[in-house]
Amino acid sequence: MICEFSPITVHGYLDGELDAVRSAEFERHLENCAECQATLHKVESLRARLRESNLYEYASPDLRERVRKQLVLADGTVRVPAFFSGTRFLVPAFAGLAAMAAFLIMFFLMPQRSQTAQIAAELIDAHVRSLQPGHLTDVQSTDQHTVKPWFDGRLDFIPPVADYSAQGFPLLGGRLDVIDGHTVAGVVYGRRKHLINLFAWPARGLKGFSDTSGSRQGYNWIMWRSGDMQLCLVSDVSPADLRELKNLITR
């Protein structure tokens, strides 16, 4: 059986990057998931071996400052992974120095594609959670004039809500969800016997991404930006079905 939590979630937990709700959820999951336990053990063992190695020297203040500057985000905040945030920021010497330098380049100059993959993984996790009994909708209705006003007062933005029953994508309802620590709208559609989640949030609130798509563990997703809104469709329907619904939403 394939674990529903991505390796990114495991690393995020170990680095202290998950919010309190998601961290508690993962800890409960960890109690019964041998796959995540093994992944967590491997990463912790690797970090322990690096700390115990004698081939190291203290990083200079200049290097620490240059590393921090690489972590400045678009909104002006700085995010420093827990692994590098302590005063004992160590860099292997001699032969290990080149390996660590390569690691730093890949880690701190991570392309947008990796950021997109992380957000997509969270959206897929949210989609999977919504499939559990009682989690799919906060407001259940096929009437867009009921679902859309429900979001008023609960969000500082208005998500796109429409009924596409005539095109084979009936509106089922909506709910609130949390992605990357931000509240997002979840609009639920049906497709034959399948469920599709449309996630929507202001592009300013989370990182903005251009058109992109992918699949993981049997789930497909399409993410795109429309005006000042970031949108993402997630489901186990075919990519063609997702593209069809996307075209309906953006026309």
C-alpha positions as CSV (number, residue, x, y, z in Angstrom):
1,M,0.0,0.0,0.0
2,I,1.4,3.4,-1.0
3,C,1.4,6.0,1.8
4,E,-0.8,9.1,1.1
5,F,1.8,11.4,2.7
6,S,4.5,12.6,0.3
7,P,8.3,12.5,1.2
8,I,8.0,16.3,1.2
9,T,5.6,16.1,4.1
10,V,8.1,13.9,6.1
11,H,11.0,16.4,5.5
12,G,8.7,19.3,6.3
13,Y,7.8,17.7,9.6
14,L,11.4,17.0,10.5
15,D,12.4,20.6,9.6
16,G,9.6,22.1,11.7
17,E,8.0,23.6,8.6
18,L,4.5,22.2,9.1
19,D,1.8,24.2,11.0
20,A,0.5,22.9,14.3
21,V,-2.6,21.2,12.8
22,R,-0.7,19.5,10.0
23,S,2.1,18.4,12.3
24,A,-0.4,16.8,14.8
25,E,-2.1,15.1,11.9
26,F,1.2,13.7,10.6
27,E,2.2,12.5,14.1
28,R,-1.0,10.5,14.4
29,H,-0.4,9.1,10.9
30,L,3.2,8.2,11.9
31,E,2.1,5.9,14.7
32,N,0.7,3.4,12.2
33,C,2.7,4.0,9.0
34,A,5.9,1.9,8.7
35,E,6.8,3.6,5.4
36,C,6.9,7.1,7.0
37,Q,8.6,5.8,10.1
38,A,11.4,4.3,7.9
39,T,11.8,7.5,5.9
40,L,12.0,9.6,9.0
41,H,14.5,7.2,10.5
42,K,16.7,7.4,7.4
43,V,16.8,11.2,7.3
44,E,17.5,11.4,11.1
45,S,20.3,8.9,10.8
46,L,21.9,10.8,7.9
47,R,21.8,14.1,9.8
48,A,23.2,12.4,12.9
49,R,26.1,11.0,10.9
50,L,26.8,14.5,9.4
51,R,26.8,16.0,12.9
52,E,29.2,13.3,14.3
53,S,31.7,13.6,11.4
54,N,35.1,15.1,12.3
55,L,35.5,16.7,8.8
56,Y,33.9,20.0,9.5
57,E,34.7,23.6,10.4
58,Y,32.5,26.5,11.5
59,A,30.9,28.5,8.8
60,S,32.1,32.1,8.6
61,P,29.6,35.0,9.4
62,D,30.0,36.0,5.8
63,L,28.8,32.6,4.5
64,R,25.9,32.6,6.9
65,E,24.8,36.0,5.8
66,R,25.0,35.0,2.1
67,V,23.0,31.9,2.8
68,R,20.3,33.9,4.6
69,K,20.0,36.3,1.7
70,Q,19.4,33.4,-0.7
71,L,16.3,32.5,1.5
72,V,14.6,35.9,1.2
73,L,11.2,35.3,-0.2
74,A,9.1,37.5,-2.5
75,D,7.2,39.0,0.5
76,G,10.3,40.0,2.3
77,T,10.3,37.3,5.0
78,V,13.1,34.9,5.6
79,R,12.6,31.2,6.1
80,V,15.6,29.4,7.5
81,P,15.4,25.6,7.7
82,A,15.9,24.2,11.2
83,F,18.9,22.2,10.0
84,F,20.8,25.5,9.3
85,S,19.3,27.8,11.9
86,G,21.4,26.9,15.0
87,T,24.7,28.5,16.0
88,R,26.5,25.3,15.1
89,F,26.1,25.7,11.3
90,L,28.9,23.3,10.2
91,V,30.4,22.8,6.7
92,P,32.5,19.7,5.9
93,A,36.1,20.4,5.0
94,F,38.4,19.1,2.3
95,A,36.6,16.5,0.1
96,G,33.3,17.0,1.9
97,L,33.3,20.7,1.3
98,A,32.6,20.3,-2.4
99,A,29.7,17.9,-1.7
100,M,28.2,20.3,0.8
101,A,28.7,23.2,-1.6
102,A,26.7,21.3,-4.2
103,F,24.0,20.6,-1.7
104,L,23.8,24.3,-0.7
105,I,23.4,25.3,-4.3
106,M,20.6,22.8,-5.0
107,F,18.9,23.6,-1.7
108,F,19.0,27.4,-1.7
109,L,18.6,27.9,-5.4
110,M,15.7,25.5,-5.7
111,P,13.7,26.2,-8.9
112,Q,10.1,27.2,-8.9
113,R,9.3,23.7,-10.1
114,S,10.2,22.2,-6.7
115,Q,8.1,24.9,-5.0
116,T,5.2,24.0,-7.2
117,A,5.6,20.3,-6.4
118,Q,5.5,21.0,-2.7
119,I,2.2,23.0,-3.0
120,A,0.8,20.3,-5.3
121,A,1.6,17.6,-2.8
122,E,-0.3,19.6,-0.1
123,L,-3.2,20.0,-2.4
124,I,-3.3,16.3,-3.2
125,D,-3.2,15.5,0.6
126,A,-6.1,17.9,1.1
127,H,-8.0,16.2,-1.7
128,V,-7.5,12.8,-0.1
129,R,-8.6,14.1,3.3
130,S,-11.8,15.5,1.7
131,L,-12.7,12.0,0.6
132,Q,-13.1,10.9,4.2
133,P,-16.7,10.7,5.5
134,G,-17.9,14.2,6.6
135,H,-14.9,16.1,5.2
136,L,-16.0,16.8,1.6
137,T,-18.1,19.9,2.0
138,D,-19.0,22.5,4.6
139,V,-21.9,23.7,2.5
140,Q,-23.6,21.0,0.3
141,S,-25.6,22.3,-2.6
142,T,-25.9,22.1,-6.4
143,D,-26.9,25.8,-6.5
144,Q,-24.1,28.2,-7.2
145,H,-26.2,31.0,-5.7
146,T,-26.1,29.1,-2.4
147,V,-22.4,28.0,-2.5
148,K,-20.8,31.2,-3.6
149,P,-22.5,33.5,-1.0
150,W,-21.5,30.9,1.7
151,F,-17.8,31.9,1.2
152,D,-18.7,35.6,1.8
153,G,-17.4,36.7,5.2
154,R,-15.4,33.5,5.6
155,L,-12.7,34.6,3.0
156,D,-11.2,37.9,1.9
157,F,-11.6,36.9,-1.7
158,I,-14.3,35.4,-3.9
159,P,-13.6,32.1,-5.5
160,P,-15.0,31.1,-8.9
161,V,-18.2,29.1,-8.3
162,A,-20.5,27.8,-11.2
163,D,-22.5,24.8,-12.0
164,Y,-21.5,22.8,-15.0
165,S,-24.1,20.1,-14.8
166,A,-25.0,20.5,-18.5
167,Q,-21.3,19.8,-19.4
168,G,-21.0,16.8,-17.1
169,F,-19.5,18.5,-14.1
170,P,-22.2,19.1,-11.5
171,L,-21.5,21.4,-8.6
172,L,-21.7,19.5,-5.2
173,G,-20.7,22.1,-2.7
174,G,-17.8,23.9,-1.1
175,R,-15.6,24.1,2.0
176,L,-12.6,25.8,3.6
177,D,-9.2,24.2,3.6
178,V,-5.6,25.1,4.7
179,I,-2.7,25.0,2.3
180,D,0.8,26.2,3.2
181,G,-0.7,27.8,6.4
182,H,-3.2,29.9,4.3
183,T,-7.0,29.4,4.2
184,V,-8.1,28.5,0.7
185,A,-11.5,27.8,-0.9
186,G,-12.4,24.3,-2.0
187,V,-15.2,24.0,-4.5
188,V,-16.3,20.4,-5.2
189,Y,-17.5,19.1,-8.5
190,G,-18.6,15.6,-9.7
191,R,-17.6,13.7,-12.8
192,R,-19.5,10.5,-13.3
193,K,-18.8,8.7,-10.0
194,H,-15.6,10.7,-9.3
195,L,-15.0,13.8,-7.2
196,I,-13.0,16.9,-8.3
197,N,-11.7,19.6,-5.9
198,L,-11.1,23.1,-7.3
199,F,-8.8,24.9,-4.9
200,A,-8.7,28.7,-5.1
201,W,-6.6,31.4,-3.3
202,P,-5.2,34.8,-4.0
203,A,-1.9,34.6,-5.8
204,R,-0.5,37.1,-3.3
205,G,-1.4,34.8,-0.4
206,L,0.6,31.8,-1.6
207,K,3.3,31.6,-4.2
208,G,2.0,32.2,-7.7
209,F,2.6,29.6,-10.4
210,S,2.0,29.6,-14.1
211,D,0.2,26.8,-15.9
212,T,1.5,23.4,-14.7
213,S,0.2,19.9,-14.2
214,G,1.3,16.5,-12.9
215,S,0.2,13.3,-11.2
216,R,1.1,11.5,-8.0
217,Q,-0.2,8.2,-6.4
218,G,-3.1,8.0,-8.9
219,Y,-4.2,11.6,-8.6
220,N,-3.9,14.2,-11.3
221,W,-3.7,18.0,-10.9
222,I,-3.7,21.1,-13.0
223,M,-2.6,24.4,-11.5
224,W,-2.8,27.8,-13.2
225,R,-3.1,31.5,-12.5
226,S,-6.1,33.5,-13.6
227,G,-5.9,37.2,-12.9
228,D,-5.0,37.6,-9.3
229,M,-6.3,34.1,-8.4
230,Q,-4.3,30.9,-8.2
231,L,-6.4,27.8,-9.1
232,C,-5.8,24.1,-8.9
233,L,-7.9,21.1,-9.9
234,V,-7.2,17.7,-8.2
235,S,-8.9,14.4,-8.8
236,D,-8.5,10.8,-9.9
237,V,-10.3,11.5,-13.2
238,S,-8.2,11.7,-16.4
239,P,-6.1,14.7,-17.2
240,A,-8.4,15.3,-20.2
241,D,-11.4,15.6,-17.9
242,L,-9.5,18.1,-15.7
243,R,-8.5,20.1,-18.8
244,E,-12.1,20.2,-19.9
245,L,-13.2,21.5,-16.5
246,K,-10.4,24.0,-16.5
247,N,-11.5,25.4,-19.9
248,L,-15.1,25.7,-18.6
249,I,-13.8,27.7,-15.5
250,T,-11.6,30.0,-17.5
251,R,-13.7,30.7,-20.6
